Amino acid sequence: METDKLTPTKNGNTLNGFSLNDIGDDHLYTGLETPMKPDAFKLSDADKKERISILFEEIMDVMGLDLTDDSLKGTPQRVAKMYIDEIFSGLNPANKPKIALFDNKYQYNQMLVEKDITFYSNCEHHFVPIIGKAHVAYISSGKVIGLSKLNRIVQYYAKRPQVQERLTNQIANELKTILDTNDVAVIISAKHLCVSSRGIKDDTSSTVTAYYGGTFNTPEKITEFQNHINS
C-alpha cells in the first residue's frame, strides 16, 4: 500500500493536497512502524539526556521562566531523564522485554484474556499523554507466555510517541510473532489529552481501537472476547 507523503510546495508542505494547517488536529497515521531516523541510536542515552536537558532549558527560558528558582533549576535534567529512562524508553530496542515461552502442558486450548492493562503513552502530534487500558487475548498454538509478559509488551510499545491505531497493531503483531499464531486479539480504550485538555477540549470522549486475528475474527469469538472484558 502506498504511504502518504508530504509534498513540498512554494506555500509549504502538503499531504494528499491538504496543507498542514488545513489538516490541523486531524489524526494522522503514517505506518505500522514508529518513525525513526536511521541513526536514532548513534548517541548514548547519557548523551541524549545531556542534549535534551540543554534544549529543554532553552524552551523554558524562551517561555520566560526563571531558571534560577529553586523549584525550576533542576527541571531540564528531570525532563531529560524522564524522556529517556521512562516515558519514551520504548523507543530503544534494548528495552524490549525478553520473552520466554513454555509448553502448553495444561492443554488449555480456549482463549486466554489479560484485561484492564493500564498504560500511559504520549500523542506523537502534541506530546501530551494518552491514558488507557488494553485488553489482549490469544489462543495457544502449543506455547504459552507468562502473564506479566503480556503487560510488559503493552508497556514497551506504549512508552514512545504514539498513535493509538499503531499501538494496537504493534502489540498484536508482536504477540503473533512471539506465539507463532494468528489467533490474537487486542482492544484498547484510551483518553487523549490532546482532545480533552486542548483543541476541542472534550473531556468525556474516549477512543477505542481493536485488532482481531485468526479465529478471533469471527462474530462468535469477538462476542466472547468482549463478554470477558465486560464481565
C-alpha positions as CSV (number, residue, x, y, z in Angstrom):
1,M,0.0,0.0,0.0
2,E,1.4,3.4,-0.9
3,T,2.3,5.5,2.1
4,D,1.1,9.1,2.3
5,K,3.9,11.5,1.9
6,L,4.5,15.2,2.4
7,T,4.9,17.1,-0.8
8,P,6.9,20.4,-0.8
9,T,5.2,23.4,-2.4
10,K,6.0,27.1,-2.5
11,N,3.4,27.7,0.2
12,G,4.6,24.9,2.5
13,N,4.3,21.1,2.7
14,T,1.1,19.4,1.8
15,L,-0.3,15.9,2.5
16,N,-2.7,14.5,-0.1
17,G,-3.3,18.0,-1.3
18,F,-4.0,19.5,2.1
19,S,-1.6,21.9,3.9
20,L,-0.6,21.0,7.4
21,N,-2.6,24.0,8.6
22,D,-5.7,22.6,6.7
23,I,-5.1,19.2,8.4
24,G,-4.8,20.8,11.9
25,D,-5.6,18.4,14.6
26,D,-6.7,15.5,12.3
27,H,-5.4,12.1,13.4
28,L,-2.5,11.2,11.0
29,Y,-1.2,7.7,11.0
30,T,1.6,7.1,8.6
31,G,2.5,3.5,9.1
32,L,2.9,0.5,11.4
33,E,6.5,1.2,12.4
34,T,7.3,4.1,14.7
35,P,9.0,6.8,12.5
36,M,12.7,6.6,13.5
37,K,15.9,8.1,12.0
38,P,18.4,5.5,10.7
39,D,21.0,6.9,13.2
40,A,18.5,7.0,16.1
41,F,20.9,5.3,18.5
42,K,24.1,6.9,17.4
43,L,24.1,8.8,20.7
44,S,24.2,7.0,24.0
45,D,21.4,7.5,26.5
46,A,23.6,9.7,28.6
47,D,24.4,11.9,25.6
48,K,20.8,12.2,24.7
49,K,19.8,13.2,28.3
50,E,22.6,15.9,28.3
51,R,21.4,17.4,25.0
52,I,17.7,17.2,25.9
53,S,18.5,19.0,29.1
54,I,20.2,21.8,27.3
55,L,17.4,22.1,24.7
56,F,14.6,22.0,27.3
57,E,16.3,24.6,29.4
58,E,16.2,26.9,26.3
59,I,12.5,26.2,25.8
60,M,11.9,27.2,29.4
61,D,14.0,30.3,29.0
62,V,12.1,31.3,25.9
63,M,8.8,31.0,27.8
64,G,10.2,33.4,30.4
65,L,10.6,31.1,33.3
66,D,13.2,31.9,35.9
67,L,15.7,29.0,35.8
68,T,17.5,30.3,38.9
69,D,14.4,29.5,41.0
70,D,15.0,26.5,43.3
71,S,11.8,24.8,42.0
72,L,12.8,25.1,38.3
73,K,16.5,24.9,38.1
74,G,16.5,21.1,38.1
75,T,13.6,20.7,35.7
76,P,15.6,20.4,32.4
77,Q,17.6,17.4,33.9
78,R,14.4,15.8,35.3
79,V,12.6,16.1,32.0
80,A,15.6,14.6,30.1
81,K,15.8,11.7,32.5
82,M,12.0,11.1,32.3
83,Y,12.1,11.2,28.5
84,I,14.9,8.7,28.0
85,D,14.5,6.4,31.0
86,E,10.8,6.4,31.4
87,I,8.0,7.7,29.2
88,F,9.9,7.2,25.9
89,S,12.0,4.2,26.9
90,G,10.1,2.0,24.4
91,L,11.9,3.7,21.5
92,N,15.1,1.8,22.4
93,P,15.1,-1.8,21.3
94,A,17.5,-2.6,24.1
95,N,14.5,-2.1,26.5
96,K,12.3,-4.6,24.7
97,P,11.1,-7.3,27.2
98,K,12.8,-10.6,27.0
99,I,10.1,-13.2,26.5
100,A,10.3,-16.9,27.4
101,L,7.8,-19.4,26.0
102,F,6.6,-22.5,27.8
103,D,4.9,-25.7,26.5
104,N,1.1,-25.7,26.9
105,K,1.2,-28.6,29.4
106,Y,-2.2,-27.8,30.7
107,Q,-3.6,-28.4,27.2
108,Y,-5.6,-25.2,27.6
109,N,-7.0,-24.5,24.1
110,Q,-9.5,-21.7,24.8
111,M,-8.8,-18.0,24.7
112,L,-6.6,-16.6,27.4
113,V,-7.5,-13.0,28.2
114,E,-5.5,-10.4,30.1
115,K,-7.7,-7.4,30.6
116,D,-7.5,-3.9,32.1
117,I,-3.8,-3.4,31.4
118,T,-3.3,0.2,32.4
119,F,-0.8,2.1,30.2
120,Y,0.4,5.7,29.8
121,S,1.6,6.8,26.4
122,N,2.1,10.1,24.6
123,C,0.4,11.5,21.5
124,E,3.1,12.0,18.8
125,H,1.3,15.0,17.4
126,H,1.3,17.2,20.6
127,F,3.4,15.2,23.1
128,V,0.7,15.1,25.7
129,P,-0.5,11.9,27.5
130,I,-2.7,9.1,26.2
131,I,-4.1,7.3,29.2
132,G,-5.9,4.0,28.7
133,K,-6.4,0.3,29.2
134,A,-5.5,-2.6,26.9
135,H,-7.2,-6.0,26.7
136,V,-5.3,-8.7,25.0
137,A,-6.1,-12.3,24.2
138,Y,-4.6,-15.3,22.4
139,I,-5.3,-19.0,21.8
140,S,-2.2,-21.2,22.2
141,S,-0.7,-22.9,19.2
142,G,1.3,-25.1,21.6
143,K,3.2,-22.5,23.5
144,V,2.2,-20.1,26.3
145,I,3.6,-16.9,27.6
146,G,3.9,-15.7,31.2
147,L,1.0,-13.4,32.1
148,S,3.2,-10.5,33.2
149,K,4.9,-10.5,29.8
150,L,1.6,-9.5,28.2
151,N,1.6,-6.4,30.3
152,R,5.3,-5.7,29.5
153,I,4.7,-5.9,25.8
154,V,1.9,-3.4,26.1
155,Q,4.1,-1.1,28.2
156,Y,7.0,-1.4,25.8
157,Y,5.1,-0.2,22.8
158,A,3.1,2.4,24.8
159,K,6.3,4.1,26.0
160,R,7.0,6.1,22.9
161,P,5.3,8.8,20.9
162,Q,2.3,7.0,19.6
163,V,-0.9,6.9,17.6
164,Q,-3.5,4.6,19.1
165,E,-4.1,2.6,15.8
166,R,-0.4,1.9,15.5
167,L,-0.1,0.9,19.2
168,T,-2.9,-1.6,18.8
169,N,-1.3,-3.2,15.7
170,Q,2.2,-3.2,17.2
171,I,1.0,-5.1,20.2
172,A,-0.9,-7.6,18.1
173,N,1.9,-8.2,15.7
174,E,4.4,-8.7,18.5
175,L,2.1,-11.3,20.1
176,K,1.6,-13.1,16.7
177,T,5.4,-13.3,16.2
178,I,6.2,-14.5,19.7
179,L,3.4,-17.0,19.9
180,D,3.6,-18.1,16.3
181,T,-0.1,-17.8,15.8
182,N,-2.6,-15.5,14.2
183,D,-5.2,-16.2,16.9
184,V,-4.6,-12.9,18.7
185,A,-6.9,-10.1,19.7
186,V,-6.3,-6.6,21.1
187,I,-8.7,-3.9,22.2
188,I,-7.6,-0.5,23.5
189,S,-9.7,2.2,25.1
190,A,-8.0,5.5,25.8
191,K,-8.4,9.1,26.6
192,H,-6.2,11.5,24.6
193,L,-5.3,14.7,26.4
194,C,-4.7,16.4,23.0
195,V,-8.5,16.2,22.8
196,S,-9.5,16.8,26.4
197,S,-7.0,19.4,27.5
198,R,-6.6,21.5,24.3
199,G,-8.1,21.9,20.9
200,I,-11.8,20.8,21.1
201,K,-11.4,20.3,24.9
202,D,-13.8,17.4,25.1
203,D,-13.1,15.7,28.4
204,T,-15.8,13.0,28.1
205,S,-14.9,11.2,24.9
206,S,-12.6,8.2,24.6
207,T,-11.1,6.3,21.6
208,V,-11.5,2.6,21.1
209,T,-9.4,0.5,18.6
210,A,-9.4,-3.2,18.0
211,Y,-7.4,-6.0,16.3
212,Y,-8.9,-9.4,15.7
213,G,-6.7,-12.0,14.1
214,G,-7.2,-15.7,13.0
215,T,-10.1,-17.4,14.8
216,F,-10.8,-14.2,16.7
217,N,-12.0,-12.5,13.5
218,T,-15.5,-14.2,13.8
219,P,-18.7,-12.8,15.3
220,E,-18.7,-15.6,17.9
221,K,-15.1,-15.1,19.1
222,I,-15.5,-11.3,19.1
223,T,-18.6,-11.5,21.3
224,E,-16.9,-14.0,23.6
225,F,-13.8,-11.7,24.0
226,Q,-15.9,-8.7,24.6
227,N,-18.0,-10.6,27.2
228,H,-14.8,-11.4,29.1
229,I,-13.7,-7.8,29.0
230,N,-17.1,-6.6,30.3
231,S,-17.5,-9.2,33.0
